[in-house]
């Protein structure tokens, strides 16, 4: 059965509104309030203000200061005995200036829903409506979670630290989906890991500041940072097996303010990604070794500071439940619209809500399933396949624009079917 016309119409209206009014991680006030109202309208018990936000943004944050409370939202729909199933979507957007030219493009300067979280939320609310209308067809407890600060990999842990599973029923199953550069109207599941695990390292190298014209009197941390960046390239190319997927990225190098002043410090922001915790451990140790060695080689004035930032586990679905969900979705959509996902080096904090987060929430038997939702329209897909054509705008691109008419109803159906399957387990 297709998504009812009134549900789809409302979902599209909600998507357009969310896309036009994006909010950064930790500042999702309006988005959270909207979701809470939508869930209340479906008869859910709604909890607001869940999880504290990440560190306050700096004064240039275009969405303003964060609130002291968190912006997580949970709706609980109780429907007799049975499993507890949690559906999760994300609230936050990215610090990207939109260049799609859409009539409903972002109205917030420098902020954009460039990763599909607006579509995820609209699909979640649509699935809530569909499931609330057919309570006679399932039995159990449905939890609908709007998670803040996914883009900074801090939101899930913040929710759990705030006692999420003391405030809502502990789920037996957690489910989520994510937009991907696949044909709109299709879904894809993975046979192994879906997304990589990640580590973030923040490094400060200490030099001695001075005049650009007398470098012999200074210790230049910029040179030390540059040498460190170049040496780090060998961690993957020469210390990691070619058969093992891994990525090391120095996403930030910051030092100094003036061209004629040698600064006293240089900062590096480093991200590691791999499909096993063992690989991440090995890469982390290699980064620390290289940073310390280059600091010594450059004559830095103090030991480098190496701080661990946000991390995420490898994202892998429960195999048996994933097969059941795949079959349920295929029964509705058709086998031709179901594909295989090879695994990607993007990362997610969703695994903390399941068994991987047992050390945080104390429940090791929570099963999880996660799949990818295609968002590329048919015409755009054909154009991209032509010889010499430009690649498709990826997630986080200023030109990212899902084919909402096809992707959104598929996202609603996929979540509802997965929930029905989990309730029947």
Backbone torsions as a table, in degrees:
resi	resn	phi	psi	omega
1	UNK	NA	131.7	-179.4
2	UNK	-72.1	161.9	175.8
3	UNK	-61.7	128.4	179.6
4	UNK	-53.5	144.7	-174.1
5	UNK	-58.5	-40.4	-178.2
6	UNK	-69.3	-34.5	177.8
7	UNK	-66.7	-43.4	-179.1
8	UNK	-67.1	-41.7	179.3
9	UNK	-60.2	-44.7	178.2
10	UNK	-64.1	-40.9	-179.5
11	UNK	-62.2	-41.2	178.9
12	UNK	-64.6	-43.1	178.3
13	UNK	-60.5	-41.8	179.3
14	UNK	-65.9	-41.4	179.3
15	UNK	-60.4	-47.6	-178.4
16	UNK	-59.1	-43.1	179.9
17	UNK	-65.4	-44.9	179.3
18	UNK	-62.4	-41.9	-178.0
19	UNK	-64.3	-36.6	-178.2
20	UNK	-76.0	-17.2	-175.9
21	UNK	-129.4	63.1	-178.5
22	UNK	-73.9	154.9	178.1
23	UNK	-135.9	141.0	-177.3
24	UNK	-73.8	166.1	179.2
25	UNK	-56.5	129.1	179.1
26	UNK	86.2	-1.6	-179.1
27	UNK	-130.4	30.0	-170.5
28	UNK	-86.7	46.6	-173.8
29	UNK	-63.0	-55.3	-176.3
30	UNK	-65.1	-44.5	-179.2
31	UNK	-59.1	-44.6	-179.9
32	UNK	-63.6	-41.0	-179.7
33	UNK	-64.4	-40.8	177.8
34	UNK	-62.1	-48.4	-178.8
35	UNK	-60.8	-42.3	179.4
36	UNK	-58.4	-42.5	178.8
37	UNK	-65.3	-40.8	179.0
38	UNK	-62.5	-41.3	-178.4
39	UNK	-71.1	-37.3	176.3
40	UNK	-60.8	-38.1	-179.5
41	UNK	-64.0	-21.3	178.1
42	UNK	-93.0	6.7	177.9
43	UNK	87.7	14.1	179.9
44	UNK	-78.4	147.5	163.6
45	UNK	-77.4	123.2	-171.9
46	UNK	-112.0	131.9	174.8
47	UNK	-111.7	131.6	-179.7
48	UNK	-114.0	168.8	172.5
49	UNK	66.4	32.2	-177.4
50	UNK	-85.3	136.1	176.1
51	UNK	76.0	134.8	176.1
52	UNK	-82.6	149.3	-178.7
53	UNK	-70.7	164.5	174.6
54	UNK	-67.8	-178.0	-178.7
55	UNK	-50.6	139.0	-177.3
56	UNK	-55.5	139.8	177.9
57	UNK	-67.5	162.0	-179.4
58	UNK	-76.9	178.1	-171.9
59	UNK	-66.2	-13.9	-180.0
60	UNK	-91.0	0.9	-179.3
61	UNK	-59.7	116.7	-175.7
62	UNK	-69.8	-13.8	-179.5
63	UNK	-98.2	2.7	174.3
64	UNK	89.0	-179.7	-176.3
65	UNK	-72.3	154.4	177.5
66	UNK	-79.4	162.3	175.0
67	UNK	-88.6	159.0	178.9
68	UNK	-66.9	-28.1	177.7
69	UNK	-88.8	168.1	176.6
70	UNK	-82.7	174.0	-179.1
71	UNK	-115.1	11.4	177.5
72	UNK	-66.7	145.0	179.9
73	UNK	-130.6	136.0	175.0
74	UNK	-133.6	133.1	173.3
75	UNK	-113.0	134.3	-177.9
76	UNK	-117.7	122.2	178.6
77	UNK	-117.5	107.6	-177.6
78	UNK	-91.8	132.8	-175.8
79	UNK	-144.4	57.9	176.5
80	UNK	82.6	-166.7	-178.1
81	UNK	-76.5	151.3	178.2
82	UNK	143.0	-176.1	-177.6
83	UNK	-66.7	161.3	170.4
84	UNK	-103.9	122.8	-175.7
85	UNK	-119.6	127.0	-179.3
86	UNK	-109.0	127.7	172.5
87	UNK	-106.7	131.3	-175.5
88	UNK	-122.5	139.7	170.4
89	UNK	-139.0	163.2	-173.1
90	UNK	-104.6	150.6	-175.8
91	UNK	-97.7	-24.2	-163.1
92	UNK	-93.6	159.2	177.3
93	UNK	-115.9	-170.3	-173.1
94	UNK	-120.6	155.2	175.2
95	UNK	-79.4	69.0	-177.6
96	UNK	-128.1	137.5	175.5
97	UNK	-86.4	117.3	-173.2
98	UNK	-69.5	137.7	178.7
99	UNK	-134.2	33.9	-178.5
100	UNK	-81.8	-25.8	-174.9
101	UNK	76.7	9.0	179.4
102	UNK	-65.9	148.8	178.6
103	UNK	-67.8	-23.1	177.9
104	UNK	-106.6	28.7	179.8
105	UNK	-60.0	161.8	-177.6
106	UNK	-53.0	134.8	174.8
107	UNK	-97.0	1.4	-178.3
108	UNK	-103.1	114.5	-178.2
109	UNK	-56.7	129.6	175.4
110	UNK	75.5	9.2	-179.9
111	UNK	-132.0	137.3	-175.7
112	UNK	-151.4	144.2	167.7
113	UNK	-80.7	83.9	-176.0
114	UNK	-101.7	12.3	-178.6
115	UNK	-132.1	6.9	174.9
116	UNK	85.7	9.1	-179.1
117	UNK	-65.1	-29.5	175.8
118	UNK	-64.2	-40.0	177.4
119	UNK	-68.1	-40.2	177.6
120	UNK	-58.0	-44.9	-178.1
121	UNK	-67.1	-43.4	178.7
122	UNK	-62.8	-37.9	177.3
123	UNK	-67.7	-40.3	177.9
124	UNK	-60.0	-47.6	-179.8
125	UNK	-64.8	-38.0	177.2
126	UNK	-64.7	-41.6	177.5
127	UNK	-64.5	-36.2	177.2
128	UNK	-60.3	-42.3	178.8
129	UNK	-64.7	-46.3	-179.4
130	UNK	-59.6	-47.2	-177.5
131	UNK	-70.5	-34.3	178.3
132	UNK	-66.1	-31.7	-179.1
133	UNK	-77.0	-19.4	-175.8
134	UNK	-118.6	44.2	-175.8
135	UNK	-62.5	-22.8	178.8
136	UNK	-70.0	-14.6	-175.7
137	UNK	-94.3	-7.0	179.6
138	UNK	-147.9	160.2	-178.8
139	UNK	-139.5	133.5	179.9
140	UNK	146.0	-155.2	-179.8
141	UNK	-125.9	126.5	179.2
142	UNK	-102.5	126.8	175.7
143	UNK	-114.9	127.6	-179.3
144	UNK	-115.1	115.9	-170.6
145	UNK	-113.2	124.9	170.1
146	UNK	-101.0	110.7	-173.8
147	UNK	-97.4	128.6	174.2
148	UNK	-82.5	166.9	166.5
149	UNK	51.7	43.4	173.5
150	UNK	-74.2	-37.3	-176.2
151	UNK	-62.1	-27.1	177.6
152	UNK	-94.8	2.8	-179.8
153	UNK	58.7	32.2	-179.3
154	UNK	-119.1	-16.6	-171.5
155	UNK	-67.7	-45.5	-177.8
156	UNK	-63.1	-44.7	179.0
157	UNK	-64.5	-37.4	178.6
158	UNK	-64.1	-40.9	177.3
159	UNK	-61.7	-44.2	-178.3
160	UNK	-69.3	-38.5	177.5
161	UNK	-63.7	-27.5	178.9
162	UNK	-86.8	7.8	175.4
163	UNK	79.9	38.3	-179.2
164	UNK	-51.7	-47.8	-174.5
165	UNK	-83.0	3.5	166.0
166	UNK	-93.7	-17.2	-174.0
167	UNK	-105.3	-22.0	172.8
168	UNK	-125.2	158.1	177.7
169	UNK	-56.7	139.1	179.7
170	UNK	-66.2	124.2	-176.7
171	UNK	-75.0	148.1	168.0
172	UNK	-83.9	-29.9	-177.0
173	UNK	-139.1	139.0	171.1
174	UNK	-120.0	137.2	-174.3
175	UNK	-130.0	144.1	175.9
176	UNK	-159.3	163.8	177.1
177	UNK	-139.9	164.3	179.6
178	UNK	-145.3	139.3	176.2
179	UNK	-60.6	142.8	-178.9
180	UNK	-145.7	157.0	-180.0
181	UNK	-76.6	65.3	178.3
182	UNK	-124.5	163.9	179.5
183	UNK	-55.9	131.9	177.8
184	UNK	-59.4	140.9	-177.1
185	UNK	92.9	-0.5	178.6
186	UNK	-113.9	160.2	173.6
187	UNK	-125.8	155.9	177.6
188	UNK	-140.4	132.0	174.6
189	UNK	-112.0	157.7	179.7
190	UNK	-106.5	150.0	175.8
191	UNK	-87.3	-15.4	177.3
192	UNK	-133.9	-144.5	178.0
193	UNK	-60.4	139.8	177.2
194	UNK	-86.8	-46.0	-176.9
195	UNK	-136.2	154.7	-176.0
196	UNK	-73.8	157.4	165.0
197	UNK	-82.1	159.1	-176.0
198	UNK	-141.8	155.4	170.9
199	UNK	-132.7	145.0	174.4
200	UNK	-119.4	131.2	178.6
201	UNK	-122.7	130.5	176.3
202	UNK	-108.3	122.5	-173.3
203	UNK	-119.9	136.7	171.6
204	UNK	-122.7	124.5	176.3
205	UNK	-102.7	133.9	-173.6
206	UNK	-105.7	118.4	175.5
207	UNK	-112.5	-154.1	174.0
208	UNK	-132.7	117.2	-176.3
209	UNK	-68.6	160.8	178.9
210	UNK	-180.0	-169.6	-178.5
211	UNK	-82.8	140.5	179.9
212	UNK	-63.2	-24.4	179.9
213	UNK	-83.6	-9.2	178.0
214	UNK	-129.8	62.6	-176.0
215	UNK	-63.7	-22.6	-179.3
216	UNK	-67.5	-16.5	179.1
217	UNK	-94.0	-2.6	-178.2
218	UNK	-118.3	171.3	168.2
219	UNK	-121.3	110.0	-168.9
220	UNK	-83.6	108.6	179.9
221	UNK	-73.4	-16.8	178.0
222	UNK	-67.9	-41.9	177.0
223	UNK	-64.0	-42.1	177.8
224	UNK	-61.9	-40.8	179.4
225	UNK	-66.0	-42.4	179.5
226	UNK	-63.0	-43.0	178.3
227	UNK	-63.4	-37.9	179.2
228	UNK	-64.3	-45.2	179.6
229	UNK	-59.0	-45.1	-178.8
230	UNK	-67.2	-42.4	-179.9
231	UNK	-66.0	-33.3	-179.0
232	UNK	-64.8	-22.6	179.9
233	UNK	-62.8	-22.6	-179.6
234	UNK	-79.6	-13.3	-179.6
235	UNK	-60.7	-40.4	177.1
236	UNK	-88.5	-46.1	-172.4
237	UNK	-70.9	-26.1	-176.0
238	UNK	-126.2	-9.9	-179.4
239	UNK	-117.1	-2.4	-179.3
240	UNK	-119.8	135.0	-179.8
241	UNK	-59.2	137.9	176.7
242	UNK	-58.4	-21.9	179.8
243	UNK	-82.6	-6.7	-176.6
244	UNK	-107.5	128.7	179.4
245	UNK	-81.5	127.3	178.7
246	UNK	-156.8	150.3	178.7
247	UNK	-136.9	135.2	171.4
248	UNK	-124.3	123.0	-178.3
249	UNK	-129.0	128.2	169.4
250	UNK	-92.5	99.5	-174.5
251	UNK	-88.1	-12.7	179.9
252	UNK	-144.8	131.8	170.5
253	UNK	-134.0	115.4	-174.4
254	UNK	-130.7	127.6	178.4
255	UNK	-160.7	131.3	171.0
256	UNK	71.3	170.8	-179.9
257	UNK	-132.0	-21.9	-175.3
258	UNK	-125.1	144.8	-179.0
259	UNK	-68.6	-23.9	-176.8
260	UNK	-103.3	16.8	179.3
261	UNK	-126.7	124.6	171.8
262	UNK	-79.7	121.2	-176.2
263	UNK	-75.4	167.5	179.2
264	UNK	-90.6	-18.6	-175.4
265	UNK	-140.5	154.2	170.2
266	UNK	-135.2	142.6	-176.8
267	UNK	-120.4	139.9	175.6
268	UNK	-122.9	138.2	170.7
269	UNK	-113.2	118.8	-170.3
270	UNK	-121.9	133.6	176.2
271	UNK	-117.6	134.0	176.5
272	UNK	-115.3	140.2	178.4
273	UNK	-141.6	137.9	179.5
274	UNK	-162.2	169.9	-177.6
275	UNK	-97.1	3.5	174.9
276	UNK	-138.8	149.8	176.7
277	UNK	-66.7	-32.1	178.8
278	UNK	-62.0	-42.7	178.3
279	UNK	-64.8	-40.2	178.5
280	UNK	-64.8	-40.3	177.3
281	UNK	-61.7	-44.4	-178.4
282	UNK	-64.9	-42.8	179.6
283	UNK	-67.5	-38.5	177.9
284	UNK	-61.2	-45.1	178.8
285	UNK	-62.9	-38.4	179.7
286	UNK	-66.4	-41.6	178.1
287	UNK	-61.1	-46.3	-179.6
288	UNK	-62.1	-39.1	178.2
289	UNK	-63.3	-46.2	-178.6
290	UNK	-64.9	-44.7	-179.1
291	UNK	-59.8	-45.4	-178.7
292	UNK	-67.6	-39.8	-178.7
293	UNK	-67.2	-43.3	179.1
294	UNK	-68.0	-30.8	175.8
295	UNK	-63.8	-44.1	177.7
296	UNK	-66.2	-44.9	-178.0
297	UNK	-61.0	-30.6	-179.1
298	UNK	-89.5	-1.7	-179.8
299	UNK	70.5	31.7	-179.7
300	UNK	-59.1	153.4	-170.3
301	UNK	-82.7	-11.4	179.5
302	UNK	-155.2	163.0	176.2
303	UNK	-58.3	140.8	177.3
304	UNK	-67.1	150.0	173.6
305	UNK	-93.4	128.5	178.7
306	UNK	-126.5	112.4	-175.8
307	UNK	-115.2	138.6	176.7
308	UNK	-82.5	129.6	176.5
309	UNK	-103.2	-159.0	179.9
310	UNK	-58.5	148.0	178.5
311	UNK	-138.1	167.5	176.0
312	UNK	-148.5	146.2	177.2
313	UNK	-76.1	165.1	170.4
314	UNK	-60.7	135.8	-178.4
315	UNK	-97.3	112.5	177.6
316	UNK	-136.8	133.7	-178.5
317	UNK	-79.0	157.0	171.3
318	UNK	-64.5	120.1	-171.0
319	UNK	-58.5	-47.9	-176.0
320	UNK	-67.2	-45.2	-179.3
321	UNK	-68.2	-35.9	177.8
322	UNK	-62.4	-39.3	177.5
323	UNK	-63.5	-40.2	179.7
324	UNK	-66.7	-42.7	178.6
325	UNK	-64.6	-42.6	177.2
326	UNK	-56.4	-45.2	-179.2
327	UNK	-64.6	-39.7	179.9
328	UNK	-66.0	-42.5	178.9
329	UNK	-68.3	-39.1	179.0
330	UNK	-65.3	-34.9	179.6
331	UNK	-62.1	-32.0	179.9
332	UNK	-88.0	-46.9	-173.0
333	UNK	-84.5	-27.8	-173.5
334	UNK	100.0	145.2	-175.6
335	UNK	-61.5	-30.0	-177.5
336	UNK	-66.4	-19.8	-179.0
337	UNK	-98.6	8.5	178.3
338	UNK	-110.5	127.3	-178.4
339	UNK	-125.3	178.2	176.9
340	UNK	-102.1	138.0	176.7
341	UNK	-104.2	123.7	-174.4
342	UNK	-77.8	-4.0	-173.1
343	UNK	95.3	142.0	-177.9
344	UNK	-134.3	159.7	-177.3
345	UNK	-89.7	5.1	167.8
346	UNK	-67.5	169.2	-176.7
347	UNK	-140.5	161.5	-172.1
348	UNK	-145.2	149.5	173.0
349	UNK	-98.1	6.3	177.2
350	UNK	-54.5	-37.2	-177.2
351	UNK	-58.0	-25.6	179.3
352	UNK	-61.7	-25.9	-179.2
353	UNK	-75.0	-16.3	179.8
354	UNK	-104.6	-149.5	-175.1
355	UNK	-62.2	-29.3	-180.0
356	UNK	-65.3	-18.6	179.6
357	UNK	-99.0	18.1	-176.3
358	UNK	-56.2	-35.8	179.4
359	UNK	-66.5	-22.0	179.7
360	UNK	-91.1	-39.7	-174.3
361	UNK	-114.2	-9.0	172.7
362	UNK	82.7	11.8	-177.4
363	UNK	-126.1	104.7	-172.8
364	UNK	-90.8	-2.1	-174.8
365	UNK	-105.2	14.8	-179.0
366	UNK	-78.9	118.0	179.6
367	UNK	-88.3	152.3	-178.6
368	UNK	-135.9	149.6	173.5
369	UNK	-137.8	140.2	-175.4
370	UNK	-145.4	139.4	-179.6
371	UNK	-142.9	168.4	-178.3
372	UNK	-104.4	140.8	-176.1
373	UNK	-113.1	117.3	-179.6
374	UNK	-68.0	141.9	-176.1
375	UNK	-132.8	4.0	-174.5
376	UNK	-92.8	123.3	179.5
377	UNK	-63.4	157.3	-174.8
378	UNK	-60.2	-44.1	-178.4
379	UNK	-65.2	-43.4	179.5
380	UNK	-65.5	-35.6	178.8
381	UNK	-65.5	-43.3	179.0
382	UNK	-65.0	-42.4	179.6
383	UNK	-62.3	-40.9	-178.5
384	UNK	-68.4	-25.4	-179.3
385	UNK	-81.5	-10.4	-178.1
386	UNK	-71.9	146.8	179.4
387	UNK	-56.5	132.3	177.6
388	UNK	79.6	0.8	-178.4
389	UNK	-72.3	154.4	175.7
390	UNK	-70.9	153.0	178.7
391	UNK	-70.2	158.4	179.5
392	UNK	-66.3	144.0	173.7
393	UNK	-61.5	123.6	-176.9
394	UNK	-86.2	167.7	170.8
395	UNK	-52.6	142.5	-178.8
396	UNK	80.2	2.2	176.2
397	UNK	-83.1	147.4	176.0
398	UNK	-66.7	-14.4	-179.3
399	UNK	-104.3	10.8	-175.7
400	UNK	-69.9	122.7	-177.5
401	UNK	-148.4	96.3	179.6
402	UNK	-61.8	150.6	171.9
403	UNK	-79.4	90.2	-170.5
404	UNK	-64.4	-38.1	-175.7
405	UNK	-59.7	-30.7	-179.6
406	UNK	-100.1	-40.8	-174.6
407	UNK	-72.5	-37.3	-175.0
408	UNK	-66.9	-48.9	177.1
409	UNK	-61.6	-34.0	177.3
410	UNK	-65.6	-40.3	178.4
411	UNK	-64.0	-39.2	177.3
412	UNK	-64.0	-48.3	-180.0
413	UNK	-61.2	-42.0	-177.2
414	UNK	-62.5	-44.5	178.9
415	UNK	-65.9	-44.9	-179.0
416	UNK	-63.5	-43.2	179.1
417	UNK	-64.5	-40.7	179.0
418	UNK	-64.6	-39.8	177.8
419	UNK	-65.1	-45.3	178.7
420	UNK	-58.4	-42.3	179.5
421	UNK	-61.4	-45.2	-179.4
422	UNK	-65.9	-36.8	177.0
423	UNK	-65.6	-30.4	-177.7
424	UNK	-83.5	-10.4	-176.9
425	UNK	-65.9	NA	NA
